[in-house]
Amino acid sequence: MPGFSQANELKSWTELATHHKTLSKDIVLKEYFAKDPQRFEKFSRVFKNEADGGEILFDFSKNFLTEETLDLLVKLAEESGLEKLRNDMFAGEKINFTEGRAVYHVALRNTSNTKMEVDGKSVVDDVNAVLEHMKEFSEQVRSGEWKGYTGKKINTIVNIGIGGSDLGPVMVSEALKPYGDRNLKLHFVSNIDGTHIAEALKDSDPETTLFLVASKTFTTAETVTNANTAKTWFLKTAKDDSAIAKHFVALSTNESEVTKFGIDKKNMFPFSDWVGGRYSVWSAIGLSVCLYIGYENFYQFLAGAHAMDQHFLKTPLKENIPVIGGLLSVWYSDFFGAQTHLVAPFDQYMHRFPAYLQQLSMESNGKAITRDGKYVNYTTGPILFGEPATNAQHSFFQLLHQGTKLIPTDFILAAKSHNPVEGNKHQRMLASNFFAQSEALMLGKPDSEVKAEGAPEELIPHKTFLGNRPTTSILVDKMTPAALGALIAYYEHLTFTEGCVWNINSFDQWGVELGKKLAVKILGELDDGKAGEHDGSTSSLIEAFLARGKL
Ligand SMILES: O=P(O)(O)OC[C@H]1O[C@H](O)[C@@H](O)[C@@H](O)[C@@H]1O
């Protein structure tokens, strides 16, 4: 445990509160840029990705910060014990103390084969053995050497998993679609809603479909139910249990449940309990990605994340990109009263990125209890949301520009498009929006300008934009596997930084357990056709469902 309980007991927190009083009255971003021609240089950082030689430019200069702010925020990180907690994570210490586990997803992408141990035992060989198995298997499936039970090549992959066993694989395979094998059809089935599996099966042929049952625990009701439905569907045609080995593989930590389900141990891709669900795309859970983009690209994805890990581990805090991102988030949440964090990728392939980040951020830092068991005296994890731009501009950006809420926003763009259609015209239009939005959010539109445009007097307030809305712009060279890996690792370490300052355990998820237990009890009542003891609303709703939903 660190030497403090509540973050707001720290000296730097009090100093930040005093600093905030003056800064919040004074800061007008456009004026700060006019006053300081070096502002961009001071508050932007370039990440050099050793994995593929690419760069990512993080421009923090359109945020509410001065050199004093940054110094105080760095002091806050130091006082909160960020360096120790970070080093403990990289040393395989059990920093997820409520579950007695190490937090070691960084060991899954240890492409430099650095010594990494848990309980004094190296994990490097085990990690590499699974990667080797993934390589061999993905090459067999992609080449057609791996055949279905009737001797046909696999052309459809159905990943059955939910939460961290779904969001990472689906997001990454969408984001890296330009690297995908278009002869492979991918489906991701997560929802217990029968529609999800039914639609995937309608589109599949049992002779050529491979099911990946992805579940860390292999006890998640949705996944086990969907996997059993898939097995029944498959056996209806295949008839023979021995055919399962060619069509079902498991990605899991739970060998006994996997074998009970009927999947052979040799078709199981294991990982360890020190991999949290929302950090598991780097593990065997990423097999669908590996199959789709091929092992070399998957390895590059890991290497890009590893490069960001090294940056996070070794760079002084003031230059440390994810640390700055995390500290800014704390700054907005706890001193400016921001409730949200918007992430808008200007990249259609990244359309599931905000959904992925929702689990990463909100499952990690949606907590209110400090590491020593007290209720926090301040606000913690923001509500993260987002949509790809420019679509988002045409829906909810109205609230960003003229609403009453402060919404710290990240904009992400890759300079080089994978599809430079029409002589790159689309890309130039996309990029012009990326620049225009952050500029407009900062500059606003004063009433004098609206007036000069000839707007009638009564419309002037409606057409005025106050501006001074903070944004972080993230410019990637090209969205390669290594760039995406680094970008995800950036958000992971940003989330880590926030959780450390707030002194909460970012690595458990007890909050999702309650709903699961209650649902099991009510399922029994639905099976019996009678509502049990509930409040008036719940019983009536159950009765109404039973009356209307009869098959
Ligand atoms: O991989 P599993 O074990 O099926 O878990 C799937 C999901 O279940 C729960 O909702 C949480 O624990 C998530 O963090 C997890 O990702």
The ligand as a MOL file (V3000), in Angstrom:
LIG
                    3D

  0  0  0     0  0            999 V3000
M  V30 BEGIN CTAB
M  V30 COUNTS 16 16 0 0 0
M  V30 BEGIN ATOM
M  V30 1 O -13.2520 -14.5030 -20.5160 0
M  V30 2 P -14.3600 -14.7690 -19.5730 0
M  V30 3 O -13.8920 -15.4920 -18.3290 0
M  V30 4 O -15.4830 -15.4830 -20.2430 0
M  V30 5 O -14.8870 -13.3740 -19.0610 0
M  V30 6 C -15.5390 -12.4460 -19.8620 0
M  V30 7 C -15.8120 -11.1760 -19.0690 0
M  V30 8 O -16.5480 -11.5590 -17.9000 0
M  V30 9 C -16.8540 -10.5440 -16.9500 0
M  V30 10 O -17.8470 -9.6990 -17.4380 0
M  V30 11 C -15.6430 -9.7410 -16.5500 0
M  V30 12 O -14.8680 -10.5380 -15.7240 0
M  V30 13 C -14.8560 -9.2900 -17.7710 0
M  V30 14 O -13.6550 -8.6680 -17.3710 0
M  V30 15 C -14.5410 -10.4540 -18.6650 0
M  V30 16 O -13.8230 -10.0040 -19.7870 0
M  V30 END ATOM
M  V30 BEGIN BOND
M  V30 1 2 1 2
M  V30 2 1 2 3
M  V30 3 1 2 4
M  V30 4 1 2 5
M  V30 5 1 5 6
M  V30 6 1 6 7
M  V30 7 1 7 8
M  V30 8 1 7 15
M  V30 9 1 8 9
M  V30 10 1 9 10
M  V30 11 1 9 11
M  V30 12 1 11 12
M  V30 13 1 11 13
M  V30 14 1 13 14
M  V30 15 1 13 15
M  V30 16 1 15 16
M  V30 END BOND
M  V30 END CTAB
M  END
